[in-house]
Amino acid sequence: MANKTYLELVNDVLIRLRENEVTSVNDTAYSKLISKFVNDAKRQVEDAYNWNALSETLTVSTTANLFNYVMTDAGIRFRVFDVLNDTSDWFLENASTSDMNNWFLNQAPELGSPRYFNFNGVDSNGDTQVDLYPIPNGTYTINFNIIKPQAELSSNSTQLKVPAEPVIFLAYAKALAERGEDGGLSSSEAYGLYQTSLADHVANEGNHYPDEFTWDAV
């Protein structure tokens, strides 16, 4: 079943607040505020667990004598599972900046099939740059298996990738905290619903991937 859209998420929160539904997230000043809470909640849920829906393989194809590459569209919030040199059939190790500086600056750099990687700044688009060592002496396919958070929701029809329920409960809790108690559910009670929902969804997904059971109820 398809996950909820941005508009559906906003309307779900509005209904819980006993507010009128909207036809666009930007219809009213209040729906715009709720849309911000939805994106804030989305980010927290994304950061709480390595959701399978956010898993992605980013491929870098090397060029001879070039050691620095841009992880296009990866941004800076991604998390790395592993990095594979698919051409040479081995995993790359994450080398320290100190080791990389030593290899590049204090000796003649080695040329060959990359065995190490080190993230080194971002480009003008805000994408992470990575250095490879040894410096590639030809074309190698390097696969970065990562968890990449979804871009901020902006279009009414954009579907959420992570589970919707904890996002809704957390956005609802944020909305209650912003406007104060109004005789309904308190913000602390709503936050408790979020924590329970998040734990349930993590447990359910964890059953599918028992070796990846790491999460943080933020």
C-alpha contacts under 8 A as a table, 3 or more apart, distances in Angstrom:
res1	aa1	res2	aa2	distance
2	A	159	Q	7.78
3	N	159	Q	5.96
3	N	160	L	5.98
3	N	161	K	6.85
3	N	163	P	7.51
3	N	164	A	6.96
4	K	8	E	5.82
4	K	9	L	6.32
4	K	159	Q	5.58
4	K	160	L	5.94
4	K	164	A	6.53
5	T	8	E	5.08
5	T	9	L	6.21
5	T	156	N	6.60
5	T	157	S	5.29
5	T	158	T	5.23
5	T	159	Q	4.12
5	T	160	L	5.94
6	Y	9	L	5.18
6	Y	10	V	6.34
6	Y	25	V	7.70
6	Y	35	S	7.94
6	Y	153	L	6.41
6	Y	154	S	7.47
6	Y	155	S	6.83
6	Y	156	N	5.16
6	Y	157	S	6.12
6	Y	158	T	5.64
6	Y	159	Q	6.20
6	Y	160	L	6.81
7	L	10	V	5.16
7	L	11	N	6.14
7	L	23	T	7.56
7	L	24	S	6.35
7	L	25	V	5.76
7	L	156	N	4.76
7	L	157	S	6.64
8	E	11	N	5.10
8	E	12	D	5.98
9	L	12	D	5.10
9	L	13	V	6.42
9	L	38	V	7.19
9	L	164	A	7.52
9	L	168	I	6.42
10	V	13	V	5.30
10	V	14	L	6.22
10	V	25	V	6.69
10	V	31	S	6.99
10	V	34	I	6.22
10	V	35	S	5.82
10	V	38	V	6.81
11	N	14	L	4.85
11	N	15	I	6.06
11	N	21	E	5.28
11	N	22	V	6.63
12	D	15	I	5.28
12	D	16	R	6.50
12	D	168	I	7.09
13	V	16	R	5.18
13	V	17	L	6.36
13	V	34	I	7.41
13	V	168	I	6.15
13	V	169	F	7.82
13	V	171	A	6.99
13	V	172	Y	5.60
14	L	17	L	4.98
14	L	18	R	6.26
14	L	19	E	5.04
14	L	20	N	6.58
14	L	21	E	6.30
14	L	31	S	7.61
14	L	34	I	7.59
15	I	18	R	4.90
15	I	19	E	5.51
15	I	20	N	6.73
15	I	21	E	6.72
16	R	19	E	7.50
16	R	172	Y	7.34
17	L	172	Y	7.57
17	L	176	L	7.90
22	V	25	V	6.73
22	V	27	D	6.26
22	V	28	T	7.90
22	V	31	S	7.39
23	T	27	D	6.86
24	S	27	D	5.27
24	S	156	N	6.26
25	V	28	T	7.63
25	V	31	S	5.58
25	V	32	K	5.92
25	V	35	S	6.34
25	V	156	N	6.48
26	N	29	A	7.21
26	N	31	S	6.14
26	N	32	K	5.17
27	D	31	S	6.48
27	D	32	K	7.37
28	T	31	S	5.16
28	T	32	K	6.25
29	A	32	K	5.17
29	A	33	L	6.42
30	Y	33	L	4.99
30	Y	34	I	6.25
31	S	34	I	4.99
31	S	35	S	6.06
32	K	35	S	5.02
32	K	36	K	6.47
33	L	36	K	5.19
33	L	37	F	6.53
34	I	37	F	4.97
34	I	38	V	6.17
34	I	171	A	7.24
34	I	175	A	6.87
35	S	38	V	4.97
35	S	39	N	6.37
36	K	39	N	5.22
36	K	40	D	6.16
37	F	40	D	4.94
37	F	41	A	6.00
37	F	171	A	4.96
37	F	172	Y	7.92
37	F	174	K	6.50
37	F	175	A	7.05
38	V	41	A	5.09
38	V	42	K	6.03
38	V	167	V	6.61
38	V	168	I	6.94
38	V	170	L	7.91
38	V	171	A	5.08
39	N	42	K	4.90
39	N	43	R	6.24
39	N	152	E	6.33
39	N	153	L	6.43
40	D	43	R	5.29
40	D	44	Q	6.53
40	D	171	A	7.43
41	A	44	Q	5.15
41	A	45	V	6.22
41	A	167	V	5.20
41	A	168	I	7.61
41	A	170	L	5.62
41	A	171	A	5.46
42	K	45	V	5.23
42	K	46	E	6.08
42	K	162	V	7.73
42	K	167	V	5.49
43	R	46	E	5.10
43	R	47	D	6.19
43	R	149	P	7.76
44	Q	47	D	5.11
44	Q	48	A	6.22
44	Q	218	V	6.61
45	V	48	A	5.14
45	V	49	Y	7.21
45	V	162	V	7.47
45	V	166	P	7.13
45	V	167	V	6.54
45	V	198	L	7.58
45	V	218	V	7.88
46	E	49	Y	6.26
46	E	50	N	7.47
46	E	51	W	7.20
46	E	149	P	6.29
46	E	162	V	6.77
47	D	50	N	7.57
47	D	216	D	7.75
48	A	215	W	5.22
48	A	216	D	4.66
48	A	217	A	5.87
48	A	218	V	6.38
49	Y	202	V	7.20
49	Y	214	T	6.43
49	Y	215	W	4.49
49	Y	216	D	6.58
50	N	54	L	7.39
50	N	55	S	7.80
50	N	147	I	6.38
50	N	212	E	7.58
50	N	214	T	7.45
50	N	215	W	7.34
51	W	54	L	5.55
51	W	55	S	6.98
51	W	147	I	7.47
51	W	162	V	6.86
51	W	205	E	7.79
52	N	55	S	5.22
52	N	147	I	7.88
53	A	161	K	5.98
53	A	162	V	6.47
54	L	147	I	5.26
54	L	148	K	5.43
54	L	149	P	5.99
54	L	150	Q	7.07
54	L	161	K	7.08
54	L	162	V	7.55
55	S	145	N	7.30
55	S	146	I	5.73
55	S	147	I	4.46
55	S	148	K	6.30
56	E	145	N	5.96
56	E	146	I	5.44
56	E	147	I	6.12
56	E	148	K	6.69
57	T	143	N	6.24
57	T	144	F	5.52
57	T	145	N	4.51
57	T	146	I	6.14
58	L	71	M	7.35
58	L	143	N	5.77
58	L	144	F	5.04
58	L	145	N	6.45
58	L	146	I	7.41
59	T	141	T	6.73
59	T	142	I	5.68
59	T	143	N	4.56
59	T	144	F	6.19
60	V	69	Y	7.55
60	V	71	M	7.41
60	V	141	T	5.93
60	V	142	I	5.07
60	V	143	N	6.39
60	V	144	F	7.86
61	S	139	T	6.35
61	S	140	Y	5.70
61	S	141	T	4.76
61	S	142	I	6.28
62	T	66	L	7.20
62	T	67	F	7.96
62	T	69	Y	8.00
62	T	136	P	6.61
62	T	138	G	6.89
62	T	139	T	4.92
62	T	140	Y	5.23
62	T	141	T	6.59
62	T	142	I	7.63
63	T	66	L	5.62
63	T	136	P	6.64
63	T	137	N	7.41
63	T	138	G	5.67
63	T	139	T	5.34
63	T	140	Y	7.69
64	A	135	I	7.70
64	A	136	P	5.25
64	A	137	N	4.44
64	A	138	G	4.19
64	A	139	T	6.43
65	N	111	L	7.66
65	N	135	I	5.93
65	N	136	P	5.67
65	N	137	N	5.74
65	N	138	G	7.51
66	L	69	Y	7.92
66	L	135	I	6.46
66	L	136	P	6.49
67	F	131	D	5.42
67	F	132	L	5.14
67	F	133	Y	6.89
67	F	134	P	7.93
67	F	135	I	5.11
67	F	136	P	6.52
68	N	129	Q	6.79
68	N	130	V	5.67
68	N	131	D	4.47
68	N	132	L	6.51
69	Y	129	Q	5.57
69	Y	130	V	5.33
69	Y	131	D	6.43
70	V	122	V	7.87
70	V	123	D	7.22
70	V	127	D	6.62
70	V	128	T	6.06
70	V	129	Q	4.42
70	V	130	V	6.31
71	M	74	A	5.58
71	M	75	G	7.72
71	M	127	D	6.05
71	M	128	T	5.57
71	M	129	Q	5.91
71	M	130	V	7.17
72	T	75	G	7.59
72	T	127	D	6.00
72	T	128	T	7.67
73	D	127	D	6.12
74	A	77	R	7.76
74	A	78	F	6.61
74	A	127	D	5.76
74	A	128	T	6.75
74	A	148	K	6.72
75	G	78	F	6.93
75	G	126	G	5.74
75	G	127	D	4.23
75	G	128	T	5.89
76	I	122	V	7.92
76	I	126	G	7.19
76	I	127	D	6.23
76	I	128	T	5.76
77	R	148	K	6.89
77	R	149	P	6.83
78	F	146	I	6.37
78	F	147	I	5.41
78	F	148	K	4.51
78	F	149	P	6.45
79	R	146	I	5.43
79	R	147	I	5.05
79	R	148	K	6.72
80	V	83	V	7.64
80	V	144	F	7.13
80	V	145	N	6.13
80	V	146	I	4.42
80	V	147	I	6.41
81	F	144	F	7.79
81	F	145	N	5.48
81	F	146	I	5.45
81	F	147	I	7.46
82	D	91	F	7.22
82	D	92	L	7.72
82	D	144	F	6.29
82	D	145	N	5.45
82	D	146	I	7.30
83	V	91	F	5.68
83	V	92	L	5.44
83	V	93	E	7.63
83	V	142	I	6.98
83	V	143	N	5.63
83	V	144	F	4.57
83	V	145	N	6.08
84	L	89	D	7.10
84	L	90	W	5.90
84	L	91	F	4.36
84	L	92	L	5.81
84	L	142	I	5.66
84	L	143	N	5.06
84	L	144	F	6.56
84	L	145	N	8.00
85	N	88	S	5.59
85	N	89	D	5.58
85	N	90	W	5.36
85	N	91	F	5.86
85	N	92	L	6.56
85	N	114	P	7.18
85	N	115	R	7.60
85	N	140	Y	7.08
85	N	141	T	6.04
85	N	142	I	4.63
85	N	143	N	6.43
86	D	89	D	4.94
86	D	90	W	6.93
86	D	140	Y	7.40
86	D	141	T	5.45
86	D	142	I	5.88
86	D	143	N	6.69
87	T	140	Y	5.53
87	T	141	T	5.59
87	T	142	I	7.59
88	S	113	S	7.11
88	S	140	Y	7.77
90	W	115	R	7.76
91	F	115	R	7.21
92	L	114	P	7.25
92	L	115	R	4.73
92	L	116	Y	4.93
92	L	117	F	6.53
93	E	115	R	6.40
93	E	116	Y	4.76
93	E	117	F	6.29
94	N	116	Y	5.79
94	N	117	F	5.13
94	N	118	N	5.82
95	A	99	D	6.37
95	A	100	M	6.64
95	A	116	Y	5.82
95	A	117	F	5.86
95	A	118	N	5.67
96	S	99	D	5.23
96	S	100	M	6.33
96	S	118	N	6.70
97	T	100	M	5.09
97	T	101	N	6.09
97	T	118	N	6.71
98	S	101	N	5.16
98	S	102	N	6.20
99	D	102	N	5.06
99	D	103	W	6.22
100	M	103	W	5.14
100	M	104	F	6.09
100	M	118	N	7.48
100	M	133	Y	7.72
101	N	104	F	5.20
101	N	105	L	5.59
101	N	106	N	7.44
102	N	105	L	5.37
102	N	106	N	5.04
102	N	107	Q	7.11
103	W	106	N	6.06
103	W	107	Q	5.94
103	W	108	A	7.47
103	W	109	P	5.89
103	W	110	E	7.90
104	F	107	Q	6.42
104	F	108	A	6.95
104	F	109	P	5.20
105	L	108	A	7.52
105	L	109	P	7.68
109	P	134	P	7.04
109	P	135	I	7.17
110	E	133	Y	7.53
110	E	134	P	5.11
110	E	135	I	6.25
111	L	133	Y	7.86
111	L	134	P	5.11
111	L	135	I	4.77
111	L	136	P	5.83
111	L	137	N	5.54
112	G	134	P	5.46
112	G	135	I	6.08
112	G	136	P	5.12
112	G	137	N	4.99
112	G	138	G	7.71
113	S	133	Y	7.82
113	S	134	P	6.26
113	S	135	I	7.37
113	S	136	P	5.52
113	S	137	N	6.82
113	S	138	G	7.91
113	S	140	Y	7.16
114	P	117	F	7.81
114	P	132	L	5.89
114	P	133	Y	4.95
114	P	134	P	4.89
114	P	135	I	6.54
114	P	136	P	6.03
115	R	132	L	7.47
115	R	133	Y	5.98
115	R	134	P	6.53
116	Y	132	L	5.78
116	Y	133	Y	5.09
116	Y	134	P	7.17
117	F	130	V	6.60
117	F	131	D	5.58
117	F	132	L	4.64
117	F	133	Y	6.33
118	N	130	V	5.58
118	N	131	D	5.24
118	N	132	L	6.72
119	F	128	T	6.92
119	F	129	Q	5.78
119	F	130	V	4.26
119	F	131	D	6.21
120	N	128	T	7.20
120	N	129	Q	5.30
120	N	130	V	5.35
120	N	131	D	6.48
121	G	128	T	6.00
121	G	129	Q	5.55
121	G	130	V	7.73
122	V	125	N	7.68
122	V	126	G	5.46
122	V	127	D	5.17
122	V	128	T	4.32
122	V	129	Q	5.23
123	D	126	G	5.37
123	D	127	D	5.51
123	D	128	T	6.55
123	D	129	Q	6.66
124	S	127	D	7.46
132	L	135	I	6.15
132	L	136	P	7.53
133	Y	136	P	7.20
136	P	139	T	7.17
136	P	140	Y	7.39
150	Q	161	K	7.11
153	L	158	T	6.57
153	L	160	L	7.80
154	S	158	T	7.26
155	S	158	T	5.38
160	L	163	P	7.51
160	L	164	A	6.95
163	P	166	P	6.65
163	P	167	V	7.14
163	P	201	H	7.27
164	A	167	V	5.22
164	A	168	I	6.17
165	E	168	I	5.15
165	E	169	F	6.24
165	E	194	Y	7.85
165	E	197	S	6.73
166	P	169	F	5.09
166	P	170	L	6.02
166	P	193	L	7.92
166	P	194	Y	5.02
166	P	195	Q	7.47
166	P	197	S	5.36
166	P	198	L	5.36
167	V	170	L	5.28
167	V	171	A	6.07
167	V	194	Y	7.56
168	I	171	A	5.19
168	I	172	Y	6.00
168	I	194	Y	7.98
169	F	172	Y	5.00
169	F	173	A	6.17
169	F	190	A	6.23
169	F	191	Y	6.88
169	F	193	L	6.38
169	F	194	Y	4.89
170	L	173	A	5.00
170	L	174	K	6.23
170	L	190	A	7.13
170	L	191	Y	6.02
170	L	194	Y	5.35
171	A	174	K	5.08
171	A	175	A	6.19
172	Y	175	A	5.06
172	Y	176	L	6.21
172	Y	187	S	7.83
172	Y	190	A	6.80
173	A	176	L	5.13
173	A	177	A	6.18
173	A	186	S	7.81
173	A	187	S	4.70
173	A	188	S	7.10
173	A	189	E	7.90
173	A	190	A	4.92
173	A	191	Y	5.36
174	K	177	A	5.12
174	K	178	E	6.18
174	K	187	S	7.01
175	A	178	E	5.06
175	A	179	R	6.41
175	A	187	S	7.93
176	L	179	R	5.48
176	L	180	G	5.66
176	L	181	E	6.53
176	L	186	S	6.82
176	L	187	S	5.12
177	A	180	G	5.33
177	A	181	E	7.45
177	A	186	S	7.97
177	A	187	S	5.33
181	E	184	G	6.96
181	E	185	L	7.61
181	E	186	S	6.00
181	E	187	S	7.53
182	D	185	L	8.00
185	L	189	E	6.34
185	L	190	A	6.61
186	S	189	E	5.19
186	S	190	A	6.27
187	S	190	A	4.99
187	S	191	Y	6.04
188	S	191	Y	4.96
188	S	192	G	6.19
189	E	192	G	5.00
189	E	193	L	6.44
190	A	193	L	5.04
190	A	194	Y	6.40
191	Y	194	Y	4.94
191	Y	195	Q	6.32
192	G	195	Q	5.12
192	G	196	T	6.23
193	L	196	T	5.17
193	L	197	S	6.00
194	Y	197	S	5.09
194	Y	198	L	5.96
195	Q	198	L	5.13
195	Q	199	A	6.10
195	Q	217	A	6.60
196	T	199	A	5.16
196	T	200	D	6.16
197	S	200	D	5.11
197	S	201	H	6.24
198	L	201	H	5.24
198	L	202	V	6.07
198	L	217	A	7.37
199	A	202	V	5.12
199	A	203	A	6.02
199	A	217	A	7.58
200	D	203	A	5.14
200	D	204	N	6.16
201	H	204	N	5.05
201	H	205	E	6.20
202	V	205	E	5.22
202	V	206	G	5.76
202	V	215	W	7.55
203	A	206	G	4.87
203	A	207	N	6.31
204	N	207	N	5.44
204	N	208	H	7.26
205	E	208	H	5.32
205	E	209	Y	6.65
206	G	209	Y	4.99
206	G	210	P	5.25
206	G	212	E	6.90
206	G	213	F	5.42
207	N	210	P	5.53
209	Y	212	E	5.60
209	Y	213	F	7.01
210	P	213	F	5.63
